[in-house]
Amino acid sequence: MSNKIEWVDIDGKGKLIEFSKSFLPERPSVFGLVELDHEIRLIAKIQCDDVLQLKKEIPVRLLRCGMNNSDPYYEFEPI
């Protein structure tokens, strides 16, 4: 709630801090905490064909982001 904010351009690359597989059988997916430059952290969907290749600290890049109704979403993939 601070008024000390500024616009910062990012390149969309970061690292995967933590991740977890969804246990909903009708919607299998992986979600993770991604850290970008400037200590920005986002909870995002991780697009990955092989969950076994995911490890903490691996580099990821932004695939897409946007708004779904009034909710923001982010999707990353390993690089």
PDB file of N, CA, C and O in Angstrom:
ATOM      1  N   MET A   1       0.813  -1.184   0.000  1.00  0.00           N
ATOM      2  CA  MET A   1       0.000   0.000   0.000  1.00  0.00           C
ATOM      3  C   MET A   1       0.866   1.262   0.000  1.00  0.00           C
ATOM      4  O   MET A   1       0.413   2.334   0.400  1.00  0.00           O
ATOM      5  N   SER A   2       2.086   1.127  -0.441  1.00  0.00           N
ATOM      6  CA  SER A   2       2.987   2.275  -0.479  1.00  0.00           C
ATOM      7  C   SER A   2       2.768   3.079  -1.754  1.00  0.00           C
ATOM      8  O   SER A   2       2.308   2.545  -2.764  1.00  0.00           O
ATOM      9  N   ASN A   3       3.095   4.344  -1.701  1.00  0.00           N
ATOM     10  CA  ASN A   3       3.046   5.165  -2.909  1.00  0.00           C
ATOM     11  C   ASN A   3       4.410   5.223  -3.583  1.00  0.00           C
ATOM     12  O   ASN A   3       4.587   5.940  -4.567  1.00  0.00           O
ATOM     13  N   LYS A   4       5.375   4.472  -3.058  1.00  0.00           N
ATOM     14  CA  LYS A   4       6.709   4.425  -3.641  1.00  0.00           C
ATOM     15  C   LYS A   4       6.779   3.280  -4.650  1.00  0.00           C
ATOM     16  O   LYS A   4       7.364   2.233  -4.372  1.00  0.00           O
ATOM     17  N   ILE A   5       6.183   3.483  -5.813  1.00  0.00           N
ATOM     18  CA  ILE A   5       6.182   2.466  -6.848  1.00  0.00           C
ATOM     19  C   ILE A   5       6.775   3.047  -8.120  1.00  0.00           C
ATOM     20  O   ILE A   5       6.792   4.261  -8.321  1.00  0.00           O
ATOM     21  N   GLU A   6       7.257   2.163  -8.968  1.00  0.00           N
ATOM     22  CA  GLU A   6       7.788   2.593 -10.257  1.00  0.00           C
ATOM     23  C   GLU A   6       7.568   1.492 -11.281  1.00  0.00           C
ATOM     24  O   GLU A   6       7.478   0.316 -10.928  1.00  0.00           O
ATOM     25  N   TRP A   7       7.483   1.872 -12.538  1.00  0.00           N
ATOM     26  CA  TRP A   7       7.340   0.936 -13.643  1.00  0.00           C
ATOM     27  C   TRP A   7       8.701   0.349 -13.967  1.00  0.00           C
ATOM     28  O   TRP A   7       9.674   1.090 -14.108  1.00  0.00           O
ATOM     29  N   VAL A   8       8.787  -0.982 -14.089  1.00  0.00           N
ATOM     30  CA  VAL A   8      10.045  -1.656 -14.381  1.00  0.00           C
ATOM     31  C   VAL A   8       9.820  -2.626 -15.530  1.00  0.00           C
ATOM     32  O   VAL A   8       8.932  -3.476 -15.465  1.00  0.00           O
ATOM     33  N   ASP A   9      10.631  -2.499 -16.594  1.00  0.00           N
ATOM     34  CA  ASP A   9      10.564  -3.464 -17.689  1.00  0.00           C
ATOM     35  C   ASP A   9      11.303  -4.730 -17.286  1.00  0.00           C
ATOM     36  O   ASP A   9      12.358  -4.668 -16.655  1.00  0.00           O
ATOM     37  N   ILE A  10      10.739  -5.889 -17.655  1.00  0.00           N
ATOM     38  CA  ILE A  10      11.386  -7.169 -17.375  1.00  0.00           C
ATOM     39  C   ILE A  10      11.530  -7.935 -18.681  1.00  0.00           C
ATOM     40  O   ILE A  10      10.809  -7.677 -19.644  1.00  0.00           O
ATOM     41  N   ASP A  11      12.468  -8.880 -18.709  1.00  0.00           N
ATOM     42  CA  ASP A  11      12.661  -9.667 -19.932  1.00  0.00           C
ATOM     43  C   ASP A  11      11.887 -10.978 -19.909  1.00  0.00           C
ATOM     44  O   ASP A  11      11.913 -11.718 -20.892  1.00  0.00           O
ATOM     45  N   GLY A  12      11.201 -11.283 -18.814  1.00  0.00           N
ATOM     46  CA  GLY A  12      10.380 -12.487 -18.739  1.00  0.00           C
ATOM     47  C   GLY A  12      11.133 -13.739 -18.349  1.00  0.00           C
ATOM     48  O   GLY A  12      10.567 -14.832 -18.364  1.00  0.00           O
ATOM     49  N   LYS A  13      12.408 -13.598 -17.997  1.00  0.00           N
ATOM     50  CA  LYS A  13      13.194 -14.761 -17.569  1.00  0.00           C
ATOM     51  C   LYS A  13      13.348 -14.733 -16.057  1.00  0.00           C
ATOM     52  O   LYS A  13      13.443 -13.670 -15.443  1.00  0.00           O
ATOM     53  N   GLY A  14      13.372 -15.920 -15.476  1.00  0.00           N
ATOM     54  CA  GLY A  14      13.518 -16.018 -14.038  1.00  0.00           C
ATOM     55  C   GLY A  14      13.950 -17.408 -13.640  1.00  0.00           C
ATOM     56  O   GLY A  14      14.478 -18.167 -14.452  1.00  0.00           O
ATOM     57  N   LYS A  15      13.720 -17.737 -12.372  1.00  0.00           N
ATOM     58  CA  LYS A  15      14.058 -19.086 -11.900  1.00  0.00           C
ATOM     59  C   LYS A  15      12.892 -19.622 -11.090  1.00  0.00           C
ATOM     60  O   LYS A  15      12.144 -18.874 -10.459  1.00  0.00           O
ATOM     61  N   LEU A  16      12.762 -20.927 -11.129  1.00  0.00           N
ATOM     62  CA  LEU A  16      11.698 -21.628 -10.422  1.00  0.00           C
ATOM     63  C   LEU A  16      12.140 -21.831  -8.976  1.00  0.00           C
ATOM     64  O   LEU A  16      13.133 -22.512  -8.715  1.00  0.00           O
ATOM     65  N   ILE A  17      11.403 -21.240  -8.038  1.00  0.00           N
ATOM     66  CA  ILE A  17      11.760 -21.334  -6.621  1.00  0.00           C
ATOM     67  C   ILE A  17      11.175 -22.600  -5.993  1.00  0.00           C
ATOM     68  O   ILE A  17      11.886 -23.363  -5.339  1.00  0.00           O
ATOM     69  N   GLU A  18       9.888 -22.813  -6.195  1.00  0.00           N
ATOM     70  CA  GLU A  18       9.176 -23.991  -5.680  1.00  0.00           C
ATOM     71  C   GLU A  18       8.133 -24.393  -6.716  1.00  0.00           C
ATOM     72  O   GLU A  18       7.751 -23.581  -7.559  1.00  0.00           O
ATOM     73  N   PHE A  19       7.670 -25.640  -6.660  1.00  0.00           N
ATOM     74  CA  PHE A  19       6.619 -26.069  -7.576  1.00  0.00           C
ATOM     75  C   PHE A  19       5.854 -27.234  -6.974  1.00  0.00           C
ATOM     76  O   PHE A  19       6.336 -27.913  -6.067  1.00  0.00           O
ATOM     77  N   SER A  20       4.653 -27.453  -7.493  1.00  0.00           N
ATOM     78  CA  SER A  20       3.810 -28.544  -7.033  1.00  0.00           C
ATOM     79  C   SER A  20       2.882 -28.979  -8.162  1.00  0.00           C
ATOM     80  O   SER A  20       2.405 -28.159  -8.946  1.00  0.00           O
ATOM     81  N   LYS A  21       2.644 -30.252  -8.226  1.00  0.00           N
ATOM     82  CA  LYS A  21       1.715 -30.804  -9.204  1.00  0.00           C
ATOM     83  C   LYS A  21       0.295 -30.705  -8.649  1.00  0.00           C
ATOM     84  O   LYS A  21       0.066 -30.950  -7.464  1.00  0.00           O
ATOM     85  N   SER A  22      -0.646 -30.348  -9.503  1.00  0.00           N
ATOM     86  CA  SER A  22      -2.051 -30.311  -9.100  1.00  0.00           C
ATOM     87  C   SER A  22      -2.555 -31.741  -8.978  1.00  0.00           C
ATOM     88  O   SER A  22      -2.193 -32.603  -9.779  1.00  0.00           O
ATOM     89  N   PHE A  23      -3.374 -31.990  -7.994  1.00  0.00           N
ATOM     90  CA  PHE A  23      -3.915 -33.322  -7.792  1.00  0.00           C
ATOM     91  C   PHE A  23      -5.379 -33.422  -8.204  1.00  0.00           C
ATOM     92  O   PHE A  23      -6.080 -34.351  -7.803  1.00  0.00           O
ATOM     93  N   LEU A  24      -5.838 -32.463  -9.007  1.00  0.00           N
ATOM     94  CA  LEU A  24      -7.186 -32.539  -9.558  1.00  0.00           C
ATOM     95  C   LEU A  24      -7.142 -33.405 -10.810  1.00  0.00           C
ATOM     96  O   LEU A  24      -6.513 -33.010 -11.791  1.00  0.00           O
ATOM     97  N   PRO A  25      -7.787 -34.573 -10.818  1.00  0.00           N
ATOM     98  CA  PRO A  25      -7.674 -35.494 -11.951  1.00  0.00           C
ATOM     99  C   PRO A  25      -8.198 -34.905 -13.259  1.00  0.00           C
ATOM    100  O   PRO A  25      -7.693 -35.249 -14.327  1.00  0.00           O
ATOM    101  N   GLU A  26      -9.191 -34.031 -13.199  1.00  0.00           N
ATOM    102  CA  GLU A  26      -9.752 -33.467 -14.429  1.00  0.00           C
ATOM    103  C   GLU A  26      -8.914 -32.313 -14.979  1.00  0.00           C
ATOM    104  O   GLU A  26      -9.135 -31.887 -16.113  1.00  0.00           O
ATOM    105  N   ARG A  27      -7.961 -31.799 -14.205  1.00  0.00           N
ATOM    106  CA  ARG A  27      -7.140 -30.670 -14.659  1.00  0.00           C
ATOM    107  C   ARG A  27      -5.693 -30.859 -14.220  1.00  0.00           C
ATOM    108  O   ARG A  27      -5.212 -30.104 -13.375  1.00  0.00           O
ATOM    109  N   PRO A  28      -4.987 -31.844 -14.769  1.00  0.00           N
ATOM    110  CA  PRO A  28      -3.596 -32.038 -14.360  1.00  0.00           C
ATOM    111  C   PRO A  28      -2.737 -30.847 -14.794  1.00  0.00           C
ATOM    112  O   PRO A  28      -2.786 -30.434 -15.953  1.00  0.00           O
ATOM    113  N   SER A  29      -1.969 -30.309 -13.885  1.00  0.00           N
ATOM    114  CA  SER A  29      -1.088 -29.193 -14.201  1.00  0.00           C
ATOM    115  C   SER A  29      -0.072 -29.009 -13.087  1.00  0.00           C
ATOM    116  O   SER A  29      -0.167 -29.627 -12.026  1.00  0.00           O
ATOM    117  N   VAL A  30       0.894 -28.151 -13.348  1.00  0.00           N
ATOM    118  CA  VAL A  30       1.949 -27.836 -12.381  1.00  0.00           C
ATOM    119  C   VAL A  30       1.923 -26.338 -12.134  1.00  0.00           C
ATOM    120  O   VAL A  30       1.799 -25.544 -13.067  1.00  0.00           O
ATOM    121  N   PHE A  31       2.040 -25.964 -10.873  1.00  0.00           N
ATOM    122  CA  PHE A  31       2.104 -24.559 -10.494  1.00  0.00           C
ATOM    123  C   PHE A  31       3.402 -24.326  -9.740  1.00  0.00           C
ATOM    124  O   PHE A  31       3.926 -25.230  -9.089  1.00  0.00           O
ATOM    125  N   GLY A  32       3.914 -23.112  -9.836  1.00  0.00           N
ATOM    126  CA  GLY A  32       5.164 -22.831  -9.153  1.00  0.00           C
ATOM    127  C   GLY A  32       5.310 -21.378  -8.768  1.00  0.00           C
ATOM    128  O   GLY A  32       4.563 -20.510  -9.220  1.00  0.00           O
ATOM    129  N   LEU A  33       6.288 -21.138  -7.924  1.00  0.00           N
ATOM    130  CA  LEU A  33       6.678 -19.789  -7.537  1.00  0.00           C
ATOM    131  C   LEU A  33       7.901 -19.441  -8.366  1.00  0.00           C
ATOM    132  O   LEU A  33       8.927 -20.116  -8.284  1.00  0.00           O
ATOM    133  N   VAL A  34       7.793 -18.391  -9.162  1.00  0.00           N
ATOM    134  CA  VAL A  34       8.866 -17.970 -10.059  1.00  0.00           C
ATOM    135  C   VAL A  34       9.407 -16.634  -9.572  1.00  0.00           C
ATOM    136  O   VAL A  34       8.646 -15.722  -9.251  1.00  0.00           O
ATOM    137  N   GLU A  35      10.740 -16.530  -9.519  1.00  0.00           N
ATOM    138  CA  GLU A  35      11.362 -15.258  -9.147  1.00  0.00           C
ATOM    139  C   GLU A  35      11.978 -14.628 -10.382  1.00  0.00           C
ATOM    140  O   GLU A  35      12.807 -15.240 -11.055  1.00  0.00           O
ATOM    141  N   LEU A  36      11.568 -13.398 -10.678  1.00  0.00           N
ATOM    142  CA  LEU A  36      12.107 -12.615 -11.783  1.00  0.00           C
ATOM    143  C   LEU A  36      13.139 -11.632 -11.242  1.00  0.00           C
ATOM    144  O   LEU A  36      13.401 -11.602 -10.040  1.00  0.00           O
ATOM    145  N   ASP A  37      13.728 -10.826 -12.133  1.00  0.00           N
ATOM    146  CA  ASP A  37      14.622  -9.757 -11.701  1.00  0.00           C
ATOM    147  C   ASP A  37      13.883  -8.817 -10.754  1.00  0.00           C
ATOM    148  O   ASP A  37      12.654  -8.839 -10.683  1.00  0.00           O
ATOM    149  N   HIS A  38      14.615  -8.017 -10.049  1.00  0.00           N
ATOM    150  CA  HIS A  38      14.065  -7.012  -9.138  1.00  0.00           C
ATOM    151  C   HIS A  38      13.269  -7.652  -8.001  1.00  0.00           C
ATOM    152  O   HIS A  38      12.388  -7.017  -7.421  1.00  0.00           O
ATOM    153  N   GLU A  39      13.583  -8.918  -7.683  1.00  0.00           N
ATOM    154  CA  GLU A  39      12.933  -9.647  -6.580  1.00  0.00           C
ATOM    155  C   GLU A  39      11.418  -9.744  -6.730  1.00  0.00           C
ATOM    156  O   GLU A  39      10.695  -9.789  -5.735  1.00  0.00           O
ATOM    157  N   ILE A  40      10.942  -9.774  -7.965  1.00  0.00           N
ATOM    158  CA  ILE A  40       9.512  -9.958  -8.231  1.00  0.00           C
ATOM    159  C   ILE A  40       9.224 -11.452  -8.204  1.00  0.00           C
ATOM    160  O   ILE A  40       9.898 -12.222  -8.889  1.00  0.00           O
ATOM    161  N   ARG A  41       8.237 -11.871  -7.427  1.00  0.00           N
ATOM    162  CA  ARG A  41       7.846 -13.277  -7.351  1.00  0.00           C
ATOM    163  C   ARG A  41       6.391 -13.426  -7.769  1.00  0.00           C
ATOM    164  O   ARG A  41       5.526 -12.657  -7.350  1.00  0.00           O
ATOM    165  N   LEU A  42       6.135 -14.432  -8.604  1.00  0.00           N
ATOM    166  CA  LEU A  42       4.798 -14.695  -9.123  1.00  0.00           C
ATOM    167  C   LEU A  42       4.440 -16.154  -8.932  1.00  0.00           C
ATOM    168  O   LEU A  42       5.299 -17.027  -9.051  1.00  0.00           O
ATOM    169  N   ILE A  43       3.191 -16.421  -8.638  1.00  0.00           N
ATOM    170  CA  ILE A  43       2.679 -17.788  -8.668  1.00  0.00           C
ATOM    171  C   ILE A  43       2.134 -17.998 -10.072  1.00  0.00           C
ATOM    172  O   ILE A  43       1.319 -17.212 -10.554  1.00  0.00           O
ATOM    173  N   ALA A  44       2.586 -19.057 -10.722  1.00  0.00           N
ATOM    174  CA  ALA A  44       2.278 -19.238 -12.135  1.00  0.00           C
ATOM    175  C   ALA A  44       2.080 -20.705 -12.482  1.00  0.00           C
ATOM    176  O   ALA A  44       2.509 -21.602 -11.756  1.00  0.00           O
ATOM    177  N   LYS A  45       1.422 -20.920 -13.603  1.00  0.00           N
ATOM    178  CA  LYS A  45       1.324 -22.267 -14.176  1.00  0.00           C
ATOM    179  C   LYS A  45       2.645 -22.543 -14.896  1.00  0.00           C
ATOM    180  O   LYS A  45       3.188 -21.668 -15.572  1.00  0.00           O
ATOM    181  N   ILE A  46       3.155 -23.762 -14.746  1.00  0.00           N
ATOM    182  CA  ILE A  46       4.409 -24.152 -15.392  1.00  0.00           C
ATOM    183  C   ILE A  46       4.072 -25.152 -16.487  1.00  0.00           C
ATOM    184  O   ILE A  46       3.578 -26.243 -16.204  1.00  0.00           O
ATOM    185  N   GLN A  47       4.338 -24.783 -17.740  1.00  0.00           N
ATOM    186  CA  GLN A  47       4.097 -25.663 -18.882  1.00  0.00           C
ATOM    187  C   GLN A  47       5.306 -26.577 -19.043  1.00  0.00           C
ATOM    188  O   GLN A  47       6.417 -26.116 -19.306  1.00  0.00           O
ATOM    189  N   CYS A  48       5.077 -27.876 -18.880  1.00  0.00           N
ATOM    190  CA  CYS A  48       6.184 -28.825 -18.930  1.00  0.00           C
ATOM    191  C   CYS A  48       5.651 -30.197 -19.332  1.00  0.00           C
ATOM    192  O   CYS A  48       4.717 -30.711 -18.717  1.00  0.00           O
ATOM    193  N   ASP A  49       6.246 -30.784 -20.364  1.00  0.00           N
ATOM    194  CA  ASP A  49       5.817 -32.108 -20.807  1.00  0.00           C
ATOM    195  C   ASP A  49       6.264 -33.206 -19.839  1.00  0.00           C
ATOM    196  O   ASP A  49       5.585 -34.222 -19.688  1.00  0.00           O
ATOM    197  N   ASP A  50       7.397 -32.998 -19.192  1.00  0.00           N
ATOM    198  CA  ASP A  50       7.956 -34.002 -18.282  1.00  0.00           C
ATOM    199  C   ASP A  50       8.208 -33.366 -16.914  1.00  0.00           C
ATOM    200  O   ASP A  50       9.195 -32.655 -16.726  1.00  0.00           O
ATOM    201  N   VAL A  51       7.320 -33.624 -15.974  1.00  0.00           N
ATOM    202  CA  VAL A  51       7.435 -33.029 -14.638  1.00  0.00           C
ATOM    203  C   VAL A  51       8.746 -33.436 -13.974  1.00  0.00           C
ATOM    204  O   VAL A  51       9.258 -32.714 -13.119  1.00  0.00           O
ATOM    205  N   LEU A  52       9.290 -34.580 -14.358  1.00  0.00           N
ATOM    206  CA  LEU A  52      10.532 -35.051 -13.746  1.00  0.00           C
ATOM    207  C   LEU A  52      11.719 -34.149 -14.067  1.00  0.00           C
ATOM    208  O   LEU A  52      12.726 -34.186 -13.359  1.00  0.00           O
ATOM    209  N   GLN A  53      11.618 -33.329 -15.135  1.00  0.00           N
ATOM    210  CA  GLN A  53      12.728 -32.436 -15.471  1.00  0.00           C
ATOM    211  C   GLN A  53      12.724 -31.167 -14.608  1.00  0.00           C
ATOM    212  O   GLN A  53      13.701 -30.419 -14.606  1.00  0.00           O
ATOM    213  N   LEU A  54      11.637 -30.925 -13.882  1.00  0.00           N
ATOM    214  CA  LEU A  54      11.559 -29.733 -13.044  1.00  0.00           C
ATOM    215  C   LEU A  54      12.379 -29.909 -11.776  1.00  0.00           C
ATOM    216  O   LEU A  54      12.322 -30.944 -11.113  1.00  0.00           O
ATOM    217  N   LYS A  55      13.135 -28.880 -11.462  1.00  0.00           N
ATOM    218  CA  LYS A  55      13.924 -28.850 -10.241  1.00  0.00           C
ATOM    219  C   LYS A  55      13.951 -27.416  -9.737  1.00  0.00           C
ATOM    220  O   LYS A  55      13.786 -26.477 -10.516  1.00  0.00           O
ATOM    221  N   LYS A  56      14.155 -27.248  -8.455  1.00  0.00           N
ATOM    222  CA  LYS A  56      14.295 -25.908  -7.902  1.00  0.00           C
ATOM    223  C   LYS A  56      15.470 -25.197  -8.553  1.00  0.00           C
ATOM    224  O   LYS A  56      16.495 -25.810  -8.854  1.00  0.00           O
ATOM    225  N   GLU A  57      15.308 -23.896  -8.766  1.00  0.00           N
ATOM    226  CA  GLU A  57      16.355 -23.010  -9.281  1.00  0.00           C
ATOM    227  C   GLU A  57      16.593 -23.126 -10.787  1.00  0.00           C
ATOM    228  O   GLU A  57      17.484 -22.450 -11.301  1.00  0.00           O
ATOM    229  N   ILE A  58      15.831 -23.960 -11.525  1.00  0.00           N
ATOM    230  CA  ILE A  58      16.057 -24.025 -12.971  1.00  0.00           C
ATOM    231  C   ILE A  58      15.550 -22.730 -13.609  1.00  0.00           C
ATOM    232  O   ILE A  58      14.611 -22.116 -13.102  1.00  0.00           O
ATOM    233  N   PRO A  59      16.165 -22.313 -14.718  1.00  0.00           N
ATOM    234  CA  PRO A  59      15.701 -21.105 -15.399  1.00  0.00           C
ATOM    235  C   PRO A  59      14.384 -21.363 -16.139  1.00  0.00           C
ATOM    236  O   PRO A  59      14.164 -22.438 -16.696  1.00  0.00           O
ATOM    237  N   VAL A  60      13.531 -20.363 -16.127  1.00  0.00           N
ATOM    238  CA  VAL A  60      12.246 -20.419 -16.818  1.00  0.00           C
ATOM    239  C   VAL A  60      12.040 -19.109 -17.577  1.00  0.00           C
ATOM    240  O   VAL A  60      12.694 -18.104 -17.302  1.00  0.00           O
ATOM    241  N   ARG A  61      11.112 -19.146 -18.541  1.00  0.00           N
ATOM    242  CA  ARG A  61      10.773 -17.914 -19.265  1.00  0.00           C
ATOM    243  C   ARG A  61       9.265 -17.799 -19.383  1.00  0.00           C
ATOM    244  O   ARG A  61       8.542 -18.795 -19.393  1.00  0.00           O
ATOM    245  N   LEU A  62       8.819 -16.582 -19.470  1.00  0.00           N
ATOM    246  CA  LEU A  62       7.399 -16.284 -19.566  1.00  0.00           C
ATOM    247  C   LEU A  62       6.872 -16.675 -20.939  1.00  0.00           C
ATOM    248  O   LEU A  62       7.409 -16.245 -21.960  1.00  0.00           O
ATOM    249  N   LEU A  63       5.823 -17.491 -20.963  1.00  0.00           N
ATOM    250  CA  LEU A  63       5.152 -17.864 -22.208  1.00  0.00           C
ATOM    251  C   LEU A  63       4.021 -16.899 -22.531  1.00  0.00           C
ATOM    252  O   LEU A  63       3.912 -16.405 -23.653  1.00  0.00           O
ATOM    253  N   ARG A  64       3.185 -16.639 -21.540  1.00  0.00           N
ATOM    254  CA  ARG A  64       2.047 -15.743 -21.731  1.00  0.00           C
ATOM    255  C   ARG A  64       1.578 -15.243 -20.380  1.00  0.00           C
ATOM    256  O   ARG A  64       1.809 -15.860 -19.340  1.00  0.00           O
ATOM    257  N   CYS A  65       0.922 -14.121 -20.433  1.00  0.00           N
ATOM    258  CA  CYS A  65       0.289 -13.570 -19.235  1.00  0.00           C
ATOM    259  C   CYS A  65      -0.898 -12.733 -19.684  1.00  0.00           C
ATOM    260  O   CYS A  65      -0.991 -12.357 -20.852  1.00  0.00           O
ATOM    261  N   GLY A  66      -1.773 -12.451 -18.789  1.00  0.00           N
ATOM    262  CA  GLY A  66      -2.936 -11.661 -19.142  1.00  0.00           C
ATOM    263  C   GLY A  66      -3.929 -11.616 -18.004  1.00  0.00           C
ATOM    264  O   GLY A  66      -3.599 -11.866 -16.845  1.00  0.00           O
ATOM    265  N   MET A  67      -5.151 -11.290 -18.369  1.00  0.00           N
ATOM    266  CA  MET A  67      -6.232 -11.208 -17.399  1.00  0.00           C
ATOM    267  C   MET A  67      -7.330 -12.174 -17.814  1.00  0.00           C
ATOM    268  O   MET A  67      -7.700 -12.242 -18.986  1.00  0.00           O
ATOM    269  N   ASN A  68      -7.844 -12.913 -16.854  1.00  0.00           N
ATOM    270  CA  ASN A  68      -8.985 -13.794 -17.052  1.00  0.00           C
ATOM    271  C   ASN A  68     -10.087 -13.218 -16.172  1.00  0.00           C
ATOM    272  O   ASN A  68     -10.060 -13.369 -14.950  1.00  0.00           O
ATOM    273  N   ASN A  69     -11.053 -12.560 -16.797  1.00  0.00           N
ATOM    274  CA  ASN A  69     -12.021 -11.731 -16.079  1.00  0.00           C
ATOM    275  C   ASN A  69     -11.217 -10.629 -15.390  1.00  0.00           C
ATOM    276  O   ASN A  69     -10.619  -9.804 -16.079  1.00  0.00           O
ATOM    277  N   SER A  70     -11.181 -10.586 -14.094  1.00  0.00           N
ATOM    278  CA  SER A  70     -10.375  -9.560 -13.412  1.00  0.00           C
ATOM    279  C   SER A  70      -9.170 -10.175 -12.696  1.00  0.00           C
ATOM    280  O   SER A  70      -8.535  -9.519 -11.871  1.00  0.00           O
ATOM    281  N   ASP A  71      -8.855 -11.441 -13.014  1.00  0.00           N
ATOM    282  CA  ASP A  71      -7.747 -12.137 -12.356  1.00  0.00           C
ATOM    283  C   ASP A  71      -6.545 -12.244 -13.293  1.00  0.00           C
ATOM    284  O   ASP A  71      -6.689 -12.703 -14.426  1.00  0.00           O
ATOM    285  N   PRO A  72      -5.363 -11.828 -12.839  1.00  0.00           N
ATOM    286  CA  PRO A  72      -4.174 -11.988 -13.682  1.00  0.00           C
ATOM    287  C   PRO A  72      -3.724 -13.452 -13.718  1.00  0.00           C
ATOM    288  O   PRO A  72      -3.939 -14.201 -12.765  1.00  0.00           O
ATOM    289  N   TYR A  73      -3.096 -13.848 -14.831  1.00  0.00           N
ATOM    290  CA  TYR A  73      -2.512 -15.188 -14.908  1.00  0.00           C
ATOM    291  C   TYR A  73      -1.142 -15.104 -15.574  1.00  0.00           C
ATOM    292  O   TYR A  73      -0.872 -14.196 -16.360  1.00  0.00           O
ATOM    293  N   TYR A  74      -0.278 -16.074 -15.243  1.00  0.00           N
ATOM    294  CA  TYR A  74       1.073 -16.142 -15.786  1.00  0.00           C
ATOM    295  C   TYR A  74       1.362 -17.600 -16.108  1.00  0.00           C
ATOM    296  O   TYR A  74       0.967 -18.503 -15.370  1.00  0.00           O
ATOM    297  N   GLU A  75       2.060 -17.817 -17.224  1.00  0.00           N
ATOM    298  CA  GLU A  75       2.496 -19.174 -17.590  1.00  0.00           C
ATOM    299  C   GLU A  75       3.960 -19.120 -17.994  1.00  0.00           C
ATOM    300  O   GLU A  75       4.365 -18.278 -18.795  1.00  0.00           O
ATOM    301  N   PHE A  76       4.745 -20.024 -17.431  1.00  0.00           N
ATOM    302  CA  PHE A  76       6.181 -20.098 -17.706  1.00  0.00           C
ATOM    303  C   PHE A  76       6.527 -21.490 -18.223  1.00  0.00           C
ATOM    304  O   PHE A  76       5.756 -22.437 -18.067  1.00  0.00           O
ATOM    305  N   GLU A  77       7.707 -21.593 -18.844  1.00  0.00           N
ATOM    306  CA  GLU A  77       8.244 -22.888 -19.261  1.00  0.00           C
ATOM    307  C   GLU A  77       9.736 -22.939 -18.953  1.00  0.00           C
ATOM    308  O   GLU A  77      10.404 -21.905 -18.939  1.00  0.00           O
ATOM    309  N   PRO A  78      10.263 -24.145 -18.706  1.00  0.00           N
ATOM    310  CA  PRO A  78      11.702 -24.282 -18.483  1.00  0.00           C
ATOM    311  C   PRO A  78      12.472 -23.916 -19.754  1.00  0.00           C
ATOM    312  O   PRO A  78      11.991 -24.130 -20.867  1.00  0.00           O
ATOM    313  N   ILE A  79      13.670 -23.363 -19.571  1.00  0.00           N
ATOM    314  CA  ILE A  79      14.547 -23.077 -20.720  1.00  0.00           C
ATOM    315  C   ILE A  79      15.883 -23.749 -20.544  1.00  0.00           C
ATOM    316  O   ILE A  79      16.754 -23.626 -21.405  1.00  0.00           O
TER     317      ILE A  79
END
